[in-house]
Each structure stands twice: as structure tokens, then as C-alpha cells.
């Protein structure tokens, strides 16, 4: 009996230890499931080039336009980089650097590439203050708009503090000199001489990058990121990053500038660029490809991806500046190809000025005011974005219906999409010549542009003018 107190003490200690261990386990956060935010299931996206959006080219000028952007049917506004831009090695035009321009008035014209980030945790003073940005964010959220910012993790500007404080965070040549980014396809410079390449072999740099991104989610309150040159960064960084960002904001939205399958299949990005689709429709507009190439794309795409979806577009900042506006590249196929993007399997994009529509290339390194007038294309975009919002067949990824072809034709692509009783039928003449096809039976639905009821009987002949299309909805 004399050992009983000791035995009771031992049992008590073991019990406390077990209780303590239980508490530790229960306090360990559960792994968050990577899934599309609820608000993004039916979303469409607008790319805002803050510099060009208003006469002053600042946050306040953009803020004044949020209501009309929302009214057009947009849910996500992607802002091109809002960070300060490096002065050192800043490009003016061609190979001319701003620092080599002697005339101070002339020098002031060149704002540089927004992708040459001088500080990851600050805003470009030309756009306003952090308070101005937070006001824009607050107004957007009041309108039920989500704001994602362009993030540039592949490289920094040459006067970013990281270069002097942590030169080991950068890629260097055999002589120990920090270099600009290398095209992994060719082994040669991309020509982005105004930026310095970051070294993803360095763990400390990776941690600092994650910390900076989390700052914008937790301290500022943005809703996600469009990640620049995501295709140039190792997949294992994204595997680490995505869970960390989700801890900071469980409904964060992530868009990759890439078409790397693992970015989606590893559940590290919700959406990537639909480059392959974009190149096909560009070639269709030129007469170099036809509707059958869409079939090939769909077949390959379904084998390649099992998560997420593409962003489909006829323009963005790169396309407009370097390859021309849609009026230059697509001509008479301008509207039909965007309508095709809006009803196909993916999220449609509108770039700054498309709703005007601008018919020129916007400058990349200088201020180039869009000079809004009547927003002539806005009602056209609204028709399709409202349709997408209200008809679940057009929702994003697995939340929408699969694209099912109605018949085989070299020039006409006809399809249906269905989800939970919602249905859309699209018939697109993807050629500059009149086409006649035999339709399958399609029950009466409303054609969304004309607002007229339409239907087709089995084997009924349908003739379409060049670039003509019909989109029918049962809602």
C-alpha cells in the first residue's frame, strides 16, 4: 500500500502528458483544401492597366471606373503591377535607357516597365499612396468586386533593396555578375535587361517572397494574384506557396501566366493562360486554321489537365502592345472570337480599352491615356458576361458544363453545354465565307444577342454569313 501514492502520481503524470499531447494535436491547423473560391465559380475578369485607365493614371482614376466595370458583368479586376518601378536600367524605348536621356523633361515621360519591381511591399507613388489603394480596394469590395494584383516573382528591378542586401538571392554568371532573365528554351537572354533574375535555389529568397505575398493578403486585403512568368519558376516553389497563401486567406484566387500542366494539376493555381487556344483563334482570323483545330485542342487539353481551367482572351497588355489591338489582328472576326471565348470552356478576359474599343497599340513604357468616349463595346460584353453569370452551363471549370460538339464541320463550330438543367447552344461560323450546315434538333431557346426565340429541326439547313454566330440559352 505504501507504493499506492507513487502509482497514483505516475498515472496522473501519464494522464496529463496524454492530455497535453491531445491539445497539441487539436491545435494543429487542418490542411486547407485547394479549391476554387465560391465567388469565382461564375466569374469573369478584367485586366486594368492603371497607368492608362484615366487622365491622371492613378488609383483614384481607376476607382472612379469600378462601378461601370462591375455593371459590364465583371467580377475580378486584375491590376497590372502596382509596385514602385526601378529607376536603374529603366527602359525608354528600344535599347535606350531613361538614365541616358539628358533632357529632364523628356526623361520624365518614360515611366518604365511595371514589371521592374523596386519594392514588393510598397505602391508606385505615381499611382498614389497605400491609403489610396486601400480606398480602391474598399470600394471594389463594396461593389462585390474582387481585386487581384500582378505579382512579379521571377525578377526584380536593378535598384530593389534585395540586390544590395542579398546579392546571393540572384542568378549570376561565371564571373559572379547578376544577370537578367534567361529564356529557358534557348539559354539566351529574354532581352529584359531592365530586370535582374532571382535564384530559386536560394531558400531564404523563397521565404522572403512568400512573406511579401502574404503581406498583401493579410495586411492589405487583396483577393489574390496574377503571377507573372510563372512558367519560369520551379514547381516545388508553387507547391510550397499555395498552402501558405491559403493559410493567410482561405479563398485566395491564383492565376498563372503559364500553360504548364503541373501548375493546375498540382492544385497550385486555379487558372492559367489559354495560350494554345488564343493562337488557334488568331490563326483562324487570318485564315490559316479552321474549326477542326478547335477539336484537336479540346482532345489534347482534356488529356493534359485534370484540375482548374484556362483564361481565354483575344487581347491583354502583351498582345495589344507587341502584336496589335484586336482590330489589327482579328479584323472582322473581332467580336465573334471574343464571344467564342466567353462561351467556351474557361474564364473570359477583357483588357483595358477593349470596351471603347481602342484601335491602337497602347504604349508600354510611357503614360498613354485611353481617352474614353462612349464605351461602344460595353453592351456587347455585358450580354455575354451576364449570360455566364446566370447560366450555370457557362460557369468555370468543373462548375460549368462540358463542351459537346453538335456536328463535324471544317468551318462551323457548333456545341452545347449543360449543367444542372441550364443549357447553352453556340453555332459559330469561324470563317470569312458564307457557310451552310445541317443542324441537329435544337429545342426552342432565346438567342442572346437578338433576344429572339429560335429552334432547329433535325437536318434543318442553316446558312451563316461570314463570321456570323448564334448563342442560345434556356435561361
Secondary structure, DSSP 8 states (H G I E B T S, - for coil): -TTHHHHHHHHHHHHHHHHHHHHHHHHS---------GGGTT--EEEE-HHHHSSS-SHHHHHTTHHHHHHTT--EEEE---S-B--TT-EEETTEEGGG---HHHHTTB---TTSBS-TTS--TTT--HHHHHHHHHHHHHTT-EEEEEE--SEEETT-HHHHH-GGGB-B-TTS-B---EETTTTEE-S-TTEEEB-TT-HHHHHHHHHHHHHIIIII---EEEETTGGGS-HHHHHHHHHHHHHH-TT-EEEES---HHHHHTTS-SEEE-HHHHHHHHHHHHTS--THHHHHHHHHHHHH-SS-EEEE-S--HHIIIII--HHHHTGGGHHHHHHHHHHSSSEEEEETTTTTT--S---SSB---------TTHHHHHHHHHHHHH-GGGSSGGGS---EESS--SSEEEEEEEETTEEEEEEEE-SSS-EEEEE--EEEEEETTT--EEEE-TTEEEEE-TT-EEEEE--
